[in-house]
Amino acid sequence: MPGNLLIGFGTETGNSELLAMDAQRIAAERGIESDCACMDEIDVNRIKLQDYVLIICSTWGDGEQPDNAQDLYDSMQEVGETDLNGSHFAVLALGDTAFDLFCEAGIQWDQLLEQKGSTRLHERLDCDTDYEDDAEEWLNVVLDKIALMANE
Ligand SMILES: Cc1cc2nc3c(=O)[nH]c(=O)nc-3n(C[C@H](O)[C@H](O)[C@H](O)COP(=O)(O)O)c2cc1C
């Protein structure tokens, strides 16, 4: 497949990681090869090389990034405003509406990737605690889009 897909997750208790693994399986079903990695294993230069980036990230504390997403998020803020030109992204945010800053970390990723020049290929999904079905449906739609674009 032309293009490459990176699925990056940020998590504290594993929900985002499980969804990232689902995403990789759904991608494979569409013939899309991907890498799936925790954000603390991803270098900012890697993001710059990707054609497609899928971010799956929960929110912790009081609207904060998970510990394993914070460094990459901070590094990404330092890259140039056109450094991600030509790439595409989508964000799946996990959270809980019981908190004031619902899905704030995912919202921050969504804004940051756009600000750095990447193109949003699908609207962000903000998930409450009962998220499995919505997340699965969203992943299917997003990966259908990537499969179509990558084969153009
Ligand atoms: C201590 C704590 C703080 C949290 N803070 C927020 C928050 O500020 N905003 C939000 O939307 N969700 C918040 N959540 C909910 C988590 O984001 C949610 O449970 C998510 O599914 C966890 O995914 P993970 O296992 O990938 O980390 C919090 C949960 C806990 C236990």
Ligand as a Chemical Component Dictionary entry (heavy atoms), coordinates in Angstrom:
data_LIG
# 
_chem_comp.id                   LIG 
_chem_comp.type                 NON-POLYMER 
_chem_comp.pdbx_formal_charge   0 
_chem_comp.three_letter_code    LIG 
# 
loop_
_chem_comp_atom.comp_id 
_chem_comp_atom.atom_id 
_chem_comp_atom.alt_atom_id 
_chem_comp_atom.type_symbol 
_chem_comp_atom.charge 
_chem_comp_atom.model_Cartn_x 
_chem_comp_atom.model_Cartn_y 
_chem_comp_atom.model_Cartn_z 
_chem_comp_atom.pdbx_ordinal 
LIG C1  C1  C 0 -8.226  9.765  38.204 1  
LIG C2  C2  C 0 -8.936  9.897  36.893 2  
LIG C3  C3  C 0 -8.952  11.118 36.253 3  
LIG C4  C4  C 0 -9.637  11.269 35.025 4  
LIG N1  N1  N 0 -9.707  12.533 34.447 5  
LIG C5  C5  C 0 -10.467 12.693 33.340 6  
LIG C6  C6  C 0 -10.663 14.003 32.775 7  
LIG O1  O1  O 0 -10.170 15.016 33.267 8  
LIG N2  N2  N 0 -11.437 14.101 31.644 9  
LIG C7  C7  C 0 -12.039 13.020 31.071 10 
LIG O2  O2  O 0 -12.735 13.188 30.068 11 
LIG N3  N3  N 0 -11.860 11.762 31.582 12 
LIG C8  C8  C 0 -11.099 11.569 32.691 13 
LIG N4  N4  N 0 -10.937 10.311 33.227 14 
LIG C9  C9  C 0 -11.571 9.147  32.551 15 
LIG C10 C10 C 0 -10.595 8.321  31.659 16 
LIG O3  O3  O 0 -10.086 9.109  30.590 17 
LIG C11 C11 C 0 -11.350 7.121  31.099 18 
LIG O4  O4  O 0 -11.626 6.235  32.163 19 
LIG C12 C12 C 0 -10.628 6.392  29.989 20 
LIG O5  O5  O 0 -11.454 5.386  29.421 21 
LIG C13 C13 C 0 -9.324  5.764  30.450 22 
LIG O6  O6  O 0 -8.662  5.229  29.327 23 
LIG P1  P1  P 0 -7.195  4.582  29.451 24 
LIG O7  O7  O 0 -7.371  3.250  30.158 25 
LIG O8  O8  O 0 -6.754  4.396  28.045 26 
LIG O9  O9  O 0 -6.333  5.520  30.198 27 
LIG C14 C14 C 0 -10.267 10.151 34.437 28 
LIG C15 C15 C 0 -10.224 8.895  35.094 29 
LIG C16 C16 C 0 -9.576  8.775  36.301 30 
LIG C17 C17 C 0 -9.590  7.425  36.995 31 
# 
loop_
_chem_comp_bond.comp_id 
_chem_comp_bond.atom_id_1 
_chem_comp_bond.atom_id_2 
_chem_comp_bond.value_order 
_chem_comp_bond.pdbx_ordinal 
LIG C1  C2  SING 1  
LIG C2  C3  SING 2  
LIG C2  C16 DOUB 3  
LIG C3  C4  DOUB 4  
LIG C4  N1  SING 5  
LIG C4  C14 SING 6  
LIG N1  C5  DOUB 7  
LIG C5  C6  SING 8  
LIG C5  C8  SING 9  
LIG C6  O1  DOUB 10 
LIG C6  N2  SING 11 
LIG N2  C7  SING 12 
LIG C7  O2  DOUB 13 
LIG C7  N3  SING 14 
LIG N3  C8  DOUB 15 
LIG C8  N4  SING 16 
LIG N4  C9  SING 17 
LIG N4  C14 SING 18 
LIG C9  C10 SING 19 
LIG C10 O3  SING 20 
LIG C10 C11 SING 21 
LIG C11 O4  SING 22 
LIG C11 C12 SING 23 
LIG C12 O5  SING 24 
LIG C12 C13 SING 25 
LIG C13 O6  SING 26 
LIG O6  P1  SING 27 
LIG P1  O7  DOUB 28 
LIG P1  O8  SING 29 
LIG P1  O9  SING 30 
LIG C14 C15 DOUB 31 
LIG C15 C16 SING 32 
LIG C16 C17 SING 33 
# 
